């Protein structure tokens, strides 16, 4: 009996000492964690897309907790429902989220433009671009190898007839495709927008016309047609200022090469 | 002094915990995929090994041996090491959050690492307090051995992460992909360390 006790008692005593030390230490040196953090983090979708401008959802939640001036409407994938939850949890006024969707500014499909080389390399736009600016004759256009589609978390992008197309219903507006496109063809446009310029060719009209029949030739007809001065031709390609655009569609109707489209 | 250098070098090269004694294989295979995580893990292991030896060596020779409780060695050591690592984690979180963040999950993971327990047990076996050796001499030898073992672990991890990154890019037959080729590579790396056997003793002879 005594042998058992001489074994058990020291171990129990050491265990108790360790436990007491740990409890005291954890009480004395407790780090205050913001109790709102888990609640805020739960509101966010957890896609870690970075559309808010912070390093993932954890980073945005941390910024929201620590700095009360951080806007609650930065989460584009979460849209209004997330912004509502965030403003409830943090007790601030609700701010509307401007939902955005990605749009590919190119319509150089297989019918409109041609390949200048037969590309048989790695199936990646970034790799293809290194070879003389890509396989297509237009070096500004969609390379069609789907770098954007491969990073899309929603599988909202498909390459159709040689050009990437975004499904606006599926798109959550995270902007990962815009970062992945080596030709910077994809921009984030307001989800409510109705008119789009489907070209990014910055060459002069005659040069553009030679490589693609759907390209913007920079004729500035749309500038004149627009009643709100929302459209401007910069670097030989039309650009729409969505803060002014009303979506009337006058530009799309008058566009000589049909590169401005009305949805 | 020469004795201490011999202990240090033989702990790093000849009795390397991972490659010769086959202790701590789990983190060796699990965390060696990337160089930075391998480095973080190894630094945490060095730190915990030193700390564990500093705590368990006195316990062995002031508490267990005098009371004939040597058979409680394993359970007491595990208890003390686990509590100690938890304490270190609390202290780090409070005072050096950056280090706590970079050690991350590795610190609690090493709590029950067999290499750490192995170091403490082999220390009291190999460098005991006897009639001829004082406590402090044994303690110094043990601490140097722990440092050497930690450095040996570091060396093995860093070397093997290099080996693995080389494997990653090469064309491997399908049946060898993943763990099989990793185990074969580990075996060859371990063989190379056998070459160090006998070198250190003869160096100082």
HADDOCK unambig.tbl for C-alpha pairs under 7 A between the chains (distance, minus, plus):
assign (segid A and resid 7 and name CA) (segid B and resid 69 and name CA) 7.00 0.50 0.50
assign (segid A and resid 11 and name CA) (segid B and resid 76 and name CA) 6.47 0.50 0.50
assign (segid A and resid 15 and name CA) (segid B and resid 79 and name CA) 7.00 0.50 0.50
assign (segid A and resid 18 and name CA) (segid B and resid 83 and name CA) 5.91 0.50 0.50
assign (segid A and resid 22 and name CA) (segid B and resid 87 and name CA) 6.01 0.50 0.50
assign (segid A and resid 26 and name CA) (segid B and resid 90 and name CA) 6.35 0.50 0.50
assign (segid A and resid 29 and name CA) (segid B and resid 90 and name CA) 6.90 0.50 0.50
assign (segid A and resid 29 and name CA) (segid B and resid 91 and name CA) 6.89 0.50 0.50
assign (segid A and resid 29 and name CA) (segid B and resid 94 and name CA) 5.83 0.50 0.50
assign (segid A and resid 30 and name CA) (segid B and resid 94 and name CA) 6.94 0.50 0.50
assign (segid A and resid 31 and name CA) (segid B and resid 94 and name CA) 5.96 0.50 0.50
